[in-house]
Amino acid sequence: MSAASPSISDREDRVIRVLAPISLVHSLVYATLLTVWLIPGLKPAEFVFGLTHGVLWIAMSLVCVTLAASRLLPLRTAVSVAILGGIGPFVGTYEFMRLRRTGGATFRSK
């Protein structure tokens, strides 16, 4: 590998550093959606936050599944985002925070 190209570990860490804040924003959008859903009379806000949640979930799912297939993201994290992210993106955010705390994805096979 040349000196110019980042190592696999650097790429994994970069993926986690980029996706973790996006996942946090998704969780905040979802929490806001739940709040406006509970308050009567906020149908326009409910539509906006619902649409935003749906688009973010689809985009995050596609990105995470692709990165898991490339072995740049643990399968557990991709499944958390893609499967559970539609009904509660907090699990995906937890997974990203866990990866950041443990120093990234250490799942490479030899």
N, CA and C atoms as an extended XYZ file, in Angstrom:
330
Properties=species:S:1:pos:R:3:atomname:S:1:resname:S:1:resid:I:1 pbc="F F F"
N         0.851       -1.166        0.000 N   MET     1
C         0.000        0.000        0.000 CA  MET     1
C         0.898        1.229        0.000 C   MET     1
N         0.582        2.205       -0.815 N   SER     2
C         1.421        3.397       -0.900 CA  SER     2
C         1.180        4.313        0.289 C   SER     2
N         2.120        5.228        0.482 N   ALA     3
C         2.014        6.151        1.615 CA  ALA     3
C         0.845        7.110        1.439 C   ALA     3
N         0.412        7.340        0.215 N   ALA     4
C        -0.662        8.291       -0.039 CA  ALA     4
C        -2.037        7.734        0.312 C   ALA     4
N        -2.222        6.421        0.191 N   SER     5
C        -3.537        5.861        0.481 CA  SER     5
C        -3.652        5.522        1.961 C   SER     5
N        -4.802        5.864        2.558 N   PRO     6
C        -4.973        5.595        3.993 CA  PRO     6
C        -5.100        4.101        4.247 C   PRO     6
N        -4.710        3.689        5.439 N   SER     7
C        -4.844        2.284        5.804 CA  SER     7
C        -6.311        1.947        6.027 C   SER     7
N        -6.605        0.669        6.088 N   ILE     8
C        -7.985        0.220        6.308 CA  ILE     8
C        -8.512        0.786        7.620 C   ILE     8
N        -7.693        0.764        8.649 N   SER     9
C        -8.125        1.261        9.942 CA  SER     9
C        -8.463        2.756        9.876 C   SER     9
N        -7.666        3.527        9.146 N   ASP    10
C        -7.945        4.951        9.000 CA  ASP    10
C        -9.275        5.174        8.284 C   ASP    10
N        -9.530        4.366        7.258 N   ARG    11
C       -10.802        4.495        6.535 CA  ARG    11
C       -11.975        4.114        7.422 C   ARG    11
N       -11.835        3.061        8.227 N   GLU    12
C       -12.898        2.665        9.153 CA  GLU    12
C       -13.174        3.780       10.155 C   GLU    12
N       -12.117        4.350       10.704 N   ASP    13
C       -12.288        5.430       11.670 CA  ASP    13
C       -12.954        6.645       11.038 C   ASP    13
N       -12.586        6.969        9.803 N   ARG    14
C       -13.192        8.101        9.108 CA  ARG    14
C       -14.676        7.850        8.864 C   ARG    14
N       -15.032        6.638        8.478 N   VAL    15
C       -16.439        6.278        8.256 CA  VAL    15
C       -17.227        6.494        9.542 C   VAL    15
N       -16.691        6.039       10.638 N   ILE    16
C       -17.384        6.172       11.924 CA  ILE    16
C       -17.490        7.631       12.331 C   ILE    16
N       -16.414        8.406       12.135 N   ARG    17
C       -16.442        9.830       12.494 CA  ARG    17
C       -17.453       10.606       11.664 C   ARG    17
N       -17.680       10.205       10.420 N   VAL    18
C       -18.643       10.901        9.560 CA  VAL    18
C       -20.076       10.455        9.864 C   VAL    18
N       -20.280        9.161       10.015 N   LEU    19
C       -21.644        8.650       10.193 CA  LEU    19
C       -22.211        8.862       11.590 C   LEU    19
N       -21.374        8.914       12.601 N   ALA    20
C       -21.875        9.085       13.971 CA  ALA    20
C       -22.664       10.389       14.149 C   ALA    20
N       -22.162       11.544       13.702 N   PRO    21
C       -22.964       12.771       13.846 CA  PRO    21
C       -24.242       12.757       13.014 C   PRO    21
N       -24.192       12.136       11.832 N   ILE    22
C       -25.399       12.044       11.008 CA  ILE    22
C       -26.439       11.190       11.716 C   ILE    22
N       -26.009       10.113       12.333 N   SER    23
C       -26.923        9.254       13.080 CA  SER    23
C       -27.511        9.999       14.277 C   SER    23
N       -26.702       10.814       14.918 N   LEU    24
C       -27.202       11.614       16.047 CA  LEU    24
C       -28.263       12.607       15.571 C   LEU    24
N       -28.023       13.262       14.443 N   VAL    25
C       -29.022       14.180       13.881 CA  VAL    25
C       -30.306       13.415       13.557 C   VAL    25
N       -30.167       12.219       12.999 N   HIS    26
C       -31.339       11.390       12.694 CA  HIS    26
C       -32.125       11.084       13.966 C   HIS    26
N       -31.431       10.765       15.036 N   SER    27
C       -32.113       10.492       16.304 CA  SER    27
C       -32.847       11.730       16.820 C   SER    27
N       -32.230       12.889       16.665 N   LEU    28
C       -32.878       14.134       17.106 CA  LEU    28
C       -34.107       14.445       16.256 C   LEU    28
N       -34.013       14.206       14.954 N   VAL    29
C       -35.163       14.398       14.069 CA  VAL    29
C       -36.290       13.457       14.487 C   VAL    29
N       -35.941       12.220       14.788 N   TYR    30
C       -36.955       11.247       15.198 CA  TYR    30
C       -37.596       11.631       16.532 C   TYR    30
N       -36.795       12.084       17.481 N   ALA    31
C       -37.347       12.517       18.772 CA  ALA    31
C       -38.290       13.708       18.580 C   ALA    31
N       -37.917       14.615       17.692 N   THR    32
C       -38.789       15.756       17.394 CA  THR    32
C       -40.071       15.285       16.713 C   THR    32
N       -39.949       14.309       15.814 N   LEU    33
C       -41.134       13.748       15.160 CA  LEU    33
C       -42.090       13.163       16.194 C   LEU    33
N       -41.563       12.409       17.135 N   LEU    34
C       -42.426       11.834       18.174 CA  LEU    34
C       -43.099       12.935       18.996 C   LEU    34
N       -42.371       13.999       19.263 N   THR    35
C       -42.927       15.110       20.042 CA  THR    35
C       -44.057       15.801       19.286 C   THR    35
N       -43.825       16.153       18.019 N   VAL    36
C       -44.878       16.854       17.274 CA  VAL    36
C       -46.047       15.921       16.963 C   VAL    36
N       -45.816       14.631       16.914 N   TRP    37
C       -46.896       13.679       16.703 CA  TRP    37
C       -47.833       13.652       17.913 C   TRP    37
N       -47.258       13.818       19.097 N   LEU    38
C       -48.064       13.786       20.321 CA  LEU    38
C       -48.841       15.074       20.562 C   LEU    38
N       -48.401       16.185       19.978 N   ILE    39
C       -49.059       17.474       20.188 CA  ILE    39
C       -50.092       17.688       19.080 C   ILE    39
N       -51.357       17.834       19.448 N   PRO    40
C       -52.398       18.018       18.424 CA  PRO    40
C       -52.198       19.330       17.649 C   PRO    40
N       -52.531       19.290       16.357 N   GLY    41
C       -52.512       20.496       15.543 CA  GLY    41
C       -51.192       20.799       14.860 C   GLY    41
N       -50.234       19.915       14.921 N   LEU    42
C       -48.933       20.163       14.298 CA  LEU    42
C       -48.720       19.266       13.084 C   LEU    42
N       -49.755       19.086       12.294 N   LYS    43
C       -49.664       18.194       11.126 CA  LYS    43
C       -48.576       18.616       10.136 C   LYS    43
N       -48.405       19.914        9.825 N   PRO    44
C       -47.328       20.275        8.883 CA  PRO    44
C       -45.939       19.901        9.413 C   PRO    44
N       -45.703       20.153       10.684 N   ALA    45
C       -44.412       19.785       11.279 CA  ALA    45
C       -44.254       18.274       11.319 C   ALA    45
N       -45.343       17.571       11.581 N   GLU    46
C       -45.304       16.105       11.597 CA  GLU    46
C       -44.916       15.571       10.217 C   GLU    46
N       -45.462       16.180        9.170 N   PHE    47
C       -45.122       15.768        7.809 CA  PHE    47
C       -43.645       16.024        7.512 C   PHE    47
N       -43.161       17.203        7.855 N   VAL    48
C       -41.764       17.569        7.565 CA  VAL    48
C       -40.801       16.648        8.302 C   VAL    48
N       -41.012       16.453        9.591 N   PHE    49
C       -40.104       15.604       10.359 CA  PHE    49
C       -40.255       14.127        9.988 C   PHE    49
N       -41.466       13.714        9.621 N   GLY    50
C       -41.668       12.341        9.166 CA  GLY    50
C       -40.953       12.075        7.852 C   GLY    50
N       -41.046       13.007        6.932 N   LEU    51
C       -40.359       12.874        5.654 CA  LEU    51
C       -38.840       12.891        5.849 C   LEU    51
N       -38.370       13.796        6.694 N   THR    52
C       -36.935       13.875        6.972 CA  THR    52
C       -36.431       12.574        7.591 C   THR    52
N       -37.170       12.046        8.543 N   HIS    53
C       -36.796       10.771        9.168 CA  HIS    53
C       -36.743        9.657        8.126 C   HIS    53
N       -37.746        9.590        7.264 N   GLY    54
C       -37.786        8.536        6.254 CA  GLY    54
C       -36.619        8.611        5.280 C   GLY    54
N       -36.327        9.811        4.808 N   VAL    55
C       -35.220        9.985        3.864 CA  VAL    55
C       -33.887        9.665        4.539 C   VAL    55
N       -33.701       10.159        5.766 N   LEU    56
C       -32.456        9.866        6.494 CA  LEU    56
C       -32.307        8.370        6.749 C   LEU    56
N       -33.394        7.717        7.110 N   TRP    57
C       -33.319        6.281        7.378 CA  TRP    57
C       -32.932        5.502        6.127 C   TRP    57
N       -33.566        5.826        5.011 N   ILE    58
C       -33.245        5.128        3.764 CA  ILE    58
C       -31.794        5.379        3.371 C   ILE    58
N       -31.357        6.625        3.428 N   ALA    59
C       -29.977        6.957        3.052 CA  ALA    59
C       -28.971        6.281        3.980 C   ALA    59
N       -29.206        6.362        5.280 N   MET    60
C       -28.289        5.728        6.236 CA  MET    60
C       -28.266        4.214        6.052 C   MET    60
N       -29.421        3.623        5.770 N   SER    61
C       -29.479        2.174        5.559 CA  SER    61
C       -28.649        1.767        4.347 C   SER    61
N       -28.835        2.455        3.245 N   LEU    62
C       -28.083        2.133        2.035 CA  LEU    62
C       -26.577        2.305        2.237 C   LEU    62
N       -26.194        3.403        2.878 N   VAL    63
C       -24.774        3.659        3.121 CA  VAL    63
C       -24.186        2.603        4.054 C   VAL    63
N       -24.878        2.307        5.142 N   CYS    64
C       -24.356        1.355        6.126 CA  CYS    64
C       -24.270       -0.064        5.566 C   CYS    64
N       -25.270       -0.488        4.805 N   VAL    65
C       -25.226       -1.831        4.221 CA  VAL    65
C       -24.086       -1.924        3.205 C   VAL    65
N       -23.905       -0.873        2.408 N   THR    66
C       -22.806       -0.849        1.448 CA  THR    66
C       -21.456       -0.891        2.144 C   THR    66
N       -21.312       -0.115        3.214 N   LEU    67
C       -20.050       -0.104        3.957 CA  LEU    67
C       -19.807       -1.433        4.675 C   LEU    67
N       -20.858       -2.071        5.144 N   ALA    68
C       -20.689       -3.385        5.778 CA  ALA    68
C       -20.249       -4.416        4.743 C   ALA    68
N       -20.796       -4.323        3.538 N   ALA    69
C       -20.384       -5.240        2.478 CA  ALA    69
C       -18.925       -5.008        2.089 C   ALA    69
N       -18.470       -3.765        2.218 N   SER    70
C       -17.065       -3.430        1.939 CA  SER    70
C       -16.161       -3.690        3.138 C   SER    70
N       -16.741       -4.147        4.223 N   ARG    71
C       -16.036       -4.444        5.472 CA  ARG    71
C       -15.390       -3.207        6.082 C   ARG    71
N       -16.054       -2.066        5.909 N   LEU    72
C       -15.600       -0.831        6.540 CA  LEU    72
C       -16.474       -0.461        7.736 C   LEU    72
N       -17.515       -1.253        7.973 N   LEU    73
C       -18.424       -1.023        9.084 CA  LEU    73
C       -18.872       -2.388        9.593 C   LEU    73
N       -18.912       -2.577       10.897 N   PRO    74
C       -19.358       -3.871       11.420 CA  PRO    74
C       -20.797       -4.186       11.010 C   PRO    74
N       -21.062       -5.439       10.753 N   LEU    75
C       -22.392       -5.872       10.356 CA  LEU    75
C       -23.422       -5.533       11.432 C   LEU    75
N       -23.033       -5.664       12.689 N   ARG    76
C       -23.941       -5.352       13.797 CA  ARG    76
C       -24.451       -3.917       13.708 C   ARG    76
N       -23.574       -2.982       13.378 N   THR    77
C       -23.957       -1.576       13.257 CA  THR    77
C       -24.867       -1.374       12.054 C   THR    77
N       -24.524       -1.995       10.931 N   ALA    78
C       -25.351       -1.858        9.729 CA  ALA    78
C       -26.749       -2.411        9.958 C   ALA    78
N       -26.852       -3.546       10.631 N   VAL    79
C       -28.164       -4.131       10.925 CA  VAL    79
C       -28.944       -3.231       11.880 C   VAL    79
N       -28.268       -2.669       12.856 N   SER    80
C       -28.934       -1.760       13.796 CA  SER    80
C       -29.541       -0.570       13.075 C   SER    80
N       -28.801       -0.019       12.130 N   VAL    81
C       -29.296        1.141       11.389 CA  VAL    81
C       -30.386        0.743       10.402 C   VAL    81
N       -30.140       -0.300        9.623 N   ALA    82
C       -31.064       -0.656        8.540 CA  ALA    82
C       -32.360       -1.296        9.050 C   ALA    82
N       -32.278       -2.142       10.045 N   ILE    83
C       -33.472       -2.851       10.514 CA  ILE    83
C       -34.200       -2.064       11.602 C   ILE    83
N       -33.469       -1.637       12.596 N   LEU    84
C       -34.099       -0.956       13.725 CA  LEU    84
C       -34.244        0.547       13.522 C   LEU    84
N       -33.524        1.112       12.567 N   GLY    85
C       -33.520        2.557       12.352 CA  GLY    85
C       -34.855        3.139       11.937 C   GLY    85
N       -35.706        2.345       11.312 N   GLY    86
C       -37.013        2.843       10.900 CA  GLY    86
C       -37.947        3.099       12.064 C   GLY    86
N       -37.796        2.341       13.127 N   ILE    87
C       -38.692        2.506       14.273 CA  ILE    87
C       -37.999        3.130       15.482 C   ILE    87
N       -36.708        3.250       15.429 N   GLY    88
C       -35.986        3.859       16.534 CA  GLY    88
C       -34.514        4.023       16.220 C   GLY    88
N       -34.125        5.148       15.624 N   PRO    89
C       -32.734        5.327       15.219 CA  PRO    89
C       -31.769        5.462       16.400 C   PRO    89
N       -32.299        5.458       17.603 N   PHE    90
C       -31.437        5.597       18.770 CA  PHE    90
C       -30.473        4.420       18.905 C   PHE    90
N       -30.894        3.242       18.461 N   VAL    91
C       -30.034        2.057       18.533 CA  VAL    91
C       -28.817        2.231       17.628 C   VAL    91
N       -29.041        2.745       16.425 N   GLY    92
C       -27.934        2.998       15.507 CA  GLY    92
C       -26.971        4.037       16.056 C   GLY    92
N       -27.514        5.089       16.652 N   THR    93
C       -26.665        6.119       17.257 CA  THR    93
C       -25.851        5.522       18.394 C   THR    93
N       -26.475        4.672       19.200 N   TYR    94
C       -25.746        4.000       20.275 CA  TYR    94
C       -24.594        3.173       19.709 C   TYR    94
N       -24.851        2.452       18.617 N   GLU    95
C       -23.809        1.621       18.009 CA  GLU    95
C       -22.635        2.475       17.529 C   GLU    95
N       -22.919        3.620       16.902 N   PHE    96
C       -21.838        4.491       16.446 CA  PHE    96
C       -21.051        5.063       17.621 C   PHE    96
N       -21.743        5.442       18.672 N   MET    97
C       -21.052        5.965       19.854 CA  MET    97
C       -20.203        4.873       20.511 C   MET    97
N       -20.710        3.638       20.492 N   ARG    98
C       -19.947        2.518       21.037 CA  ARG    98
C       -18.678        2.299       20.220 C   ARG    98
N       -18.800        2.369       18.895 N   LEU    99
C       -17.626        2.209       18.036 CA  LEU    99
C       -16.610        3.316       18.266 C   LEU    99
N       -17.088        4.536       18.433 N   ARG   100
C       -16.161        5.650       18.685 CA  ARG   100
C       -15.445        5.466       20.024 C   ARG   100
N       -16.176        4.995       21.015 N   ARG   101
C       -15.600        4.813       22.343 CA  ARG   101
C       -14.573        3.684       22.361 C   ARG   101
N       -14.830        2.628       21.590 N   THR   102
C       -13.915        1.486       21.597 CA  THR   102
C       -12.792        1.632       20.588 C   THR   102
N       -12.757        2.745       19.869 N   GLY   103
C       -11.658        2.981       18.952 CA  GLY   103
C       -11.869        2.445       17.561 C   GLY   103
N       -13.107        2.222       17.163 N   GLY   104
C       -13.393        1.820       15.794 CA  GLY   104
C       -13.702        0.353       15.640 C   GLY   104
N       -13.803       -0.024       14.406 N   ALA   105
C       -14.206       -1.384       14.070 CA  ALA   105
C       -12.996       -2.295       14.048 C   ALA   105
N       -12.958       -3.225       14.947 N   THR   106
C       -11.851       -4.201       14.990 CA  THR   106
C       -12.414       -5.568       14.670 C   THR   106
N       -12.886       -5.741       13.452 N   PHE   107
C       -13.559       -6.963       13.075 CA  PHE   107
C       -12.932       -7.614       11.862 C   PHE   107
N       -11.812       -7.161       11.415 N   ARG   108
C       -11.187       -7.686       10.201 CA  ARG   108
C       -10.756       -9.125       10.382 C   ARG   108
N       -11.071       -9.942        9.385 N   SER   109
C       -10.565      -11.299        9.410 CA  SER   109
C        -9.230      -11.328        8.672 C   SER   109
N        -8.433      -12.291        8.977 N   LYS   110
C        -7.088      -12.376        8.365 CA  LYS   110
C        -7.181      -12.901        6.966 C   LYS   110
